[in-house]
Amino acid sequence: MKGTSLARKAFHFSGVVIPVTYLLCDRTIALCFAGVLLSISVVVEWLRMKGHLRITLLEKHMKEQEATRPTGSFFFLVSSFATVLIFSKEAAVPALFVLSISDPFSSFIGYRLGRTPLAGKTVEGTVAFFLSAYIVLAFFPLKVHAVVAGAFAASLTELLSSRLIDDNLWIPIVTALVITLLT
């Protein structure tokens, strides 16, 4: 239950603060905000992995493999910064909302309701990811084919992620790339 806790999902969802910032402000402010958060994360992760810092509250909700490598939050911040830096606002904001909403939602559904295994995840979690990503992307002025393809690409990225390739790193980048190519 450690890496699948409700508190972990809520913390992941709090990442909406980055796309909301970019939605309301310009690229420079969003990059600065994401950059500051990433810089803090780099220092905290380095201190934590070197054994100089213990955050009991954090450790309680960490996945097993995060004991010896950066947490998903670090990869979330790296991808947020990179997505804002590389892609237009029209592609970056929806992609970051997909990461912030669909990833914790699908994990919760997969853990609570998942019964059918699929590539180390569950069919139910993957379907939840696709449907929530579709709904998130449909809120933006994107063409229908970009919404469907973006949701599919994000779902596939999440499904194929492994312990070595953190989905928090690739979901927004792949999603924003697909949106960019199809708009």
SERO-4910 file (N, C-alpha, C, O; in steps of 0.05 Angstrom, whole numbers):
BEGIN
 pado doro    nc1    nc2    nc3   cac1   cac2   cac3    cc1    cc2    cc3    oc1    oc2    oc3
  Met    A     17    -24      0      0      0      0     17     25      0      8     47     -7
  Lys    A     42     22      8     60     45     11     61     63    -13     55     87    -10
  Gly    A     67     53    -36     70     69    -60     43     75    -74     42     88    -94
  Thr    A     21     65    -62     -5     69    -75    -24     84    -57    -48     84    -61
  Ser    A    -13     97    -36    -30    111    -17    -47    133    -29    -39    146    -48
  Leu    A    -69    138    -16    -86    160    -24    -72    187    -21    -75    205    -38
  Ala    A    -56    190      0    -40    215      4    -21    219    -19    -17    242    -28
  Arg    A     -9    198    -30      9    200    -52     -6    209    -77      4    226    -92
  Lys    A    -30    199    -81    -46    207   -104    -54    236   -102    -53    251   -122
  Ala    A    -61    245    -78    -69    273    -73    -45    291    -78    -48    313    -90
  Phe    A    -21    283    -69      3    299    -74      8    301   -104     15    322   -114
  His    A      5    279   -118      9    278   -147    -10    298   -160     -3    313   -178
  Phe    A    -35    297   -152    -55    315   -163    -49    344   -157    -56    362   -173
  Ser    A    -35    350   -135    -28    378   -129     -9    390   -151     -5    414   -152
  Gly    A      1    373   -168     18    382   -190      3    400   -209     15    412   -227
  Val    A    -24    400   -207    -40    418   -225    -32    447   -222    -38    464   -239
  Val    A    -18    453   -200     -9    481   -196      9    491   -218      9    514   -225
  Ile    A     24    473   -231     42    481   -253     26    488   -278     30    509   -289
  Pro    A      9    470   -288     -6    479   -312    -25    502   -306    -30    518   -324
  Val    A    -36    504   -282    -53    527   -276    -37    552   -277    -46    573   -287
  Thr    A    -12    551   -266      5    575   -267     10    583   -296      9    606   -304
  Tyr    A     16    563   -313     22    569   -341     -3    579   -356     -2    596   -374
  Leu    A    -26    568   -348    -51    576   -360    -57    606   -354    -66    620   -372
  Leu    A    -50    614   -330    -57    641   -321    -34    661   -326    -39    686   -326
  Cys    A    -10    652   -331     13    669   -334     27    663   -360     18    647   -376
  Asp    A     49    677   -365     64    672   -389     85    650   -385     89    640   -362
  Arg    A     99    643   -406    119    621   -406    141    627   -386    150    609   -371
  Thr    A    151    652   -385    173    659   -367    166    653   -338    182    642   -323
  Ile    A    142    662   -329    134    657   -302    131    627   -296    139    617   -275
  Ala    A    118    613   -315    115    584   -311    142    570   -310    145    551   -294
  Leu    A    161    578   -327    187    565   -326    201    571   -300    214    554   -288
  Cys    A    199    596   -291    212    604   -266    200    588   -243    214    577   -226
  Phe    A    174    586   -242    160    571   -221    168    542   -221    176    531   -201
  Ala    A    166    529   -245    174    501   -247    204    498   -241    212    478   -229
  Gly    A    220    517   -250    249    516   -245    256    517   -215    274    503   -206
  Val    A    242    535   -201    247    537   -172    239    511   -158    254    501   -141
  Leu    A    216    501   -165    207    475   -153    227    453   -159    233    436   -142
  Leu    A    236    452   -184    255    431   -193    282    435   -178    293    415   -169
  Ser    A    291    459   -175    316    464   -160    314    455   -131    333    442   -121
  Ile    A    292    461   -118    288    452    -91    288    421    -90    299    409    -72
  Ser    A    274    409   -109    272    380   -111    300    367   -115    306    347   -102
  Val    A    317    379   -131    344    369   -136    359    368   -110    372    348   -103
  Val    A    358    390    -95    373    391    -69    361    371    -49    376    356    -37
  Val    A    335    370    -47    322    352    -28    328    323    -35    335    306    -18
  Glu    A    325    316    -61    330    288    -70    359    280    -65    365    258    -57
  Trp    A    378    298    -71    406    292    -67    412    287    -38    426    268    -31
  Leu    A    402    305    -21    407    302      8    393    276     18    405    262     35
  Arg    A    369    270      8    355    247     17    370    221      8    373    203     25
  Met    A    378    220    -17    391    196    -27    419    192    -15    429    169    -13
  Lys    A    432    214     -7    458    212      7    456    205     36    476    200     50
  Gly    A    431    205     46    426    198     74    429    222     93    430    218    118
  His    A    431    246     83    433    270     99    406    282    107    405    301    124
  Leu    A    385    272     96    359    283    102    339    260    102    338    243     84
  Arg    A    323    259    123    301    240    125    275    255    129    272    272    146
  Ile    A    256    248    112    230    261    113    210    238    118    201    225     99
  Thr    A    204    233    143    188    210    151    161    210    136    152    189    127
  Leu    A    149    233    134    123    235    121    125    226     91    108    212     81
  Leu    A    147    234     78    152    226     50    158    196     48    147    182     31
  Glu    A    175    187     66    184    159     65    160    140     68    160    118     57
  Lys    A    141    148     84    117    132     89    101    126     63     87    106     62
  His    A    104    143     43     88    141     19    104    134     -6     94    135    -28
  Met    A    130    129     -2    147    123    -25    144     95    -35    138     76    -20
  Lys    A    149     92    -61    150     65    -73    177     53    -65    196     68    -59
  Glu    A    178     27    -65    203     13    -57    227     22    -72    248     27    -60
  Gln    A    225     25    -99    248     32   -115    257     61   -111    279     69   -119
  Glu    A    240     77    -99    247    105    -94    266    109    -71    275    132    -66
  Ala    A    271     88    -56    290     90    -34    318     96    -44    334    108    -30
  Thr    A    324     86    -68    352     89    -79    354    106   -104    375    109   -115
  Arg    A    331    117   -112    332    135   -135    312    158   -130    297    158   -111
  Pro    A    312    178   -148    294    200   -144    265    192   -144    257    172   -156
  Thr    A    249    206   -129    220    200   -128    206    208   -153    217    222   -170
  Gly    A    181    199   -156    165    207   -179    161    237   -180    158    248   -202
  Ser    A    161    250   -157    158    280   -157    180    294   -171    176    313   -185
  Phe    A    204    283   -168    227    294   -182    223    292   -213    227    312   -227
  Phe    A    216    269   -222    211    265   -250    188    282   -260    188    292   -283
  Phe    A    168    285   -244    145    302   -250    154    331   -255    146    343   -274
  Leu    A    172    341   -238    182    368   -241    201    371   -264    201    392   -278
  Val    A    217    351   -269    235    351   -293    218    353   -318    223    370   -336
  Ser    A    198    336   -320    181    336   -344    164    361   -347    159    371   -369
  Ser    A    155    372   -324    140    397   -325    157    420   -336    148    435   -354
  Phe    A    181    422   -326    199    443   -335    205    439   -365    204    458   -380
  Ala    A    212    414   -373    219    409   -401    195    414   -419    198    424   -441
  Thr    A    171    406   -411    147    409   -427    141    439   -432    135    447   -454
  Val    A    143    455   -410    139    484   -413    160    496   -431    154    514   -447
  Leu    A    185    487   -428    207    498   -443    205    491   -473    210    508   -490
  Ile    A    198    466   -479    199    456   -507    174    462   -523    176    469   -547
  Phe    A    151    460   -511    126    461   -526    111    487   -522    115    501   -503
  Ser    A     93    492   -541     76    516   -539     57    513   -515     53    491   -505
  Lys    A     47    535   -507     28    535   -485      3    518   -491     -7    504   -474
  Glu    A     -5    518   -516    -29    503   -525    -25    473   -524    -45    458   -521
  Ala    A      0    464   -525      5    435   -522     14    428   -494      7    407   -483
  Ala    A     30    446   -481     41    440   -455     20    439   -433     20    421   -417
  Val    A      2    459   -432    -17    460   -411    -35    435   -410    -38    423   -389
  Pro    A    -47    427   -432    -64    403   -431    -48    378   -424    -58    361   -409
  Ala    A    -23    376   -434     -7    352   -428      0    351   -398      1    329   -387
  Leu    A      5    374   -386     12    374   -358    -13    368   -340    -11    356   -319
  Phe    A    -36    377   -350    -61    370   -336    -66    339   -337    -75    328   -318
  Val    A    -60    327   -360    -63    298   -362    -45    284   -342    -54    265   -328
  Leu    A    -20    293   -340     -2    281   -320    -13    284   -292    -12    265   -276
  Ser    A    -22    308   -285    -31    314   -258    -57    301   -250    -61    295   -227
  Ile    A    -74    296   -270   -101    285   -263   -103    255   -271   -111    239   -254
  Ser    A    -96    248   -295   -101    221   -305    -83    200   -292    -91    178   -286
  Asp    A    -58    208   -286    -39    188   -275    -48    180   -246    -50    156   -241
  Pro    A    -53    199   -228    -62    190   -202    -89    177   -202    -95    158   -187
  Phe    A   -107    187   -220   -134    175   -221   -133    146   -231   -145    129   -219
  Ser    A   -117    141   -251   -115    114   -262   -102     95   -242   -109     72   -239
  Ser    A    -83    105   -228    -69     89   -207    -89     81   -185    -89     58   -176
  Phe    A   -105    100   -177   -125     95   -156   -145     75   -166   -151     55   -151
  Ile    A   -155     78   -190   -175     60   -201   -163     32   -205   -175     12   -198
  Gly    A   -139     31   -216   -125      6   -220   -120     -9   -194   -124    -33   -193
  Tyr    A   -113      5   -173   -108     -7   -148   -133    -16   -134   -135    -38   -123
  Arg    A   -154      0   -135   -179     -6   -121   -197    -25   -136   -209    -43   -125
  Leu    A   -199    -21   -163   -218    -37   -179   -205    -56   -199   -219    -72   -211
  Gly    A   -179    -54   -202   -165    -70   -222   -166    -99   -216   -158   -108   -194
  Arg    A   -175   -115   -235   -176   -144   -233   -162   -158   -256   -154   -181   -253
  Thr    A   -160   -144   -278   -149   -157   -302   -121   -146   -308   -118   -123   -316
  Pro    A   -101   -163   -304    -73   -154   -308    -67   -147   -337    -77   -160   -356
  Leu    A    -50   -127   -341    -42   -119   -367    -14   -106   -365    -12    -83   -355
  Ala    A      6   -119   -374     34   -108   -375     42    -97   -348     54    -75   -346
  Gly    A     37   -111   -326     44   -102   -300     26    -81   -287     30    -72   -265
  Lys    A      5    -74   -302    -15    -55   -292    -42    -70   -294    -43    -94   -292
  Thr    A    -64    -55   -296    -90    -68   -300   -105    -55   -323   -101    -32   -329
  Val    A   -122    -71   -335   -139    -60   -357   -156    -38   -346   -159    -17   -359
  Glu    A   -167    -41   -322   -185    -21   -311   -170      5   -306   -181     27   -312
  Gly    A   -145      4   -296   -130     28   -293   -123     42   -319   -123     66   -321
  Thr    A   -116     26   -339   -109     36   -365   -134     49   -378   -131     71   -390
  Val    A   -157     37   -376   -181     49   -387   -188     75   -372   -196     94   -385
  Ala    A   -184     75   -346   -189     99   -330   -170    121   -339   -178    145   -341
  Phe    A   -145    114   -345   -126    134   -354   -136    146   -381   -137    170   -384
  Phe    A   -142    128   -400   -151    138   -426   -175    156   -424   -176    178   -436
  Leu    A   -196    147   -410   -220    163   -408   -216    189   -394   -226    210   -403
  Ser    A   -200    190   -373   -195    215   -359   -178    233   -376   -182    257   -376
  Ala    A   -158    222   -390   -141    238   -408   -158    250   -430   -155    273   -438
  Tyr    A   -176    234   -441   -194    243   -462   -211    267   -452   -214    287   -465
  Ile    A   -222    264   -428   -239    285   -417   -222    310   -412   -231    332   -418
  Val    A   -198    307   -400   -181    330   -395   -174    344   -421   -177    369   -423
  Leu    A   -166    329   -442   -158    342   -467   -182    354   -481   -179    374   -496
  Ala    A   -206    343   -478   -230    353   -491   -238    381   -480   -253    395   -493
  Phe    A   -228    389   -457   -233    415   -446   -217    437   -460   -223    461   -456
  Phe    A   -198    429   -477   -181    449   -491   -189    451   -520   -201    432   -531
  Pro    A   -184    473   -533   -191    477   -561   -174    461   -580   -159    472   -596
  Leu    A   -176    435   -578   -160    417   -595   -179    403   -614   -202    399   -608
  Lys    A   -168    395   -637   -184    379   -656   -189    352   -644   -173    342   -628
  Val    A   -212    340   -651   -220    314   -640   -198    293   -643   -192    278   -625
  His    A   -186    292   -667   -165    272   -671   -141    277   -653   -127    257   -646
  Ala    A   -135    301   -647   -113    307   -628   -120    299   -600   -103    289   -585
  Val    A   -145    302   -592   -154    293   -566   -152    263   -563   -141    253   -544
  Val    A   -163    249   -583   -162    219   -583   -133    209   -584   -125    192   -568
  Ala    A   -117    220   -602    -90    210   -604    -73    218   -580    -56    202   -571
  Gly    A    -78    241   -569    -63    250   -545    -70    232   -521    -52    224   -506
  Ala    A    -96    226   -518   -104    209   -496    -93    180   -500    -84    167   -481
  Phe    A    -93    171   -524    -83    144   -530    -53    143   -525    -43    124   -513
  Ala    A    -38    163   -535     -9    164   -532     -1    165   -502     17    152   -493
  Ala    A    -16    182   -487    -10    184   -458    -16    158   -444     -1    150   -427
  Ser    A    -38    145   -451    -45    119   -439    -25     98   -445    -17     82   -428
  Leu    A    -16     97   -470      4     78   -478     31     83   -464     44     64   -455
  Thr    A     38    108   -461     62    115   -447     61    106   -418     80     95   -407
  Glu    A     38    111   -405     35    103   -377     35     72   -375     48     62   -356
  Leu    A     22     59   -393     21     30   -392     49     17   -396     55     -2   -382
  Leu    A     65     28   -414     91     17   -420    113     26   -402    136     17   -405
  Ser    A    107     45   -384    128     54   -366    136     31   -348    120     13   -343
  Ser    A    160     32   -338    170     11   -321    184     24   -297    183     48   -293
  Arg    A    195      7   -281    210     17   -258    234     33   -267    244     50   -252
  Leu    A    245     28   -290    268     42   -300    261     68   -314    276     87   -314
  Ile    A    237     68   -327    228     92   -342    204    103   -328    182     92   -330
  Asp    A    207    124   -313    185    136   -297    164    149   -315    171    166   -332
  Asp    A    139    141   -312    118    153   -329    115    183   -324    106    197   -343
  Asn    A    122    193   -301    120    221   -295    138    238   -314    132    261   -320
  Leu    A    159    225   -323    178    239   -341    167    240   -370    169    261   -383
  Trp    A    155    219   -379    148    217   -407    119    224   -415    114    232   -437
  Ile    A    100    221   -396     72    226   -404     68    254   -415     56    256   -437
  Pro    A     76    275   -402     70    302   -414     86    307   -439     76    321   -457
  Ile    A    110    297   -441    127    302   -465    114    288   -489    112    300   -510
  Val    A    107    263   -486     94    248   -508     68    260   -515     61    264   -539
  Thr    A     52    267   -495     25    279   -500     28    306   -515     14    311   -534
  Ala    A     46    323   -505     50    349   -518     60    346   -546     53    361   -564
  Leu    A     77    326   -551     88    321   -577     66    313   -596     65    323   -619
  Val    A     49    295   -588     27    286   -605      8    309   -611     -1    313   -634
  Ile    A      1    325   -591    -16    348   -595     -3    368   -615    -17    378   -632
  Thr    A     22    372   -612     37    391   -630     36    381   -658     31    396   -677
  Leu    A     41    355   -662     42    343   -689     14    343   -702     13    344   -727
  Leu    A     -7    342   -686    -34    340   -698    -50    366   -698    -73    366   -705
  Thr    A    -38    388   -690    -52    413   -691    -38    433   -709    -48    455   -712
***
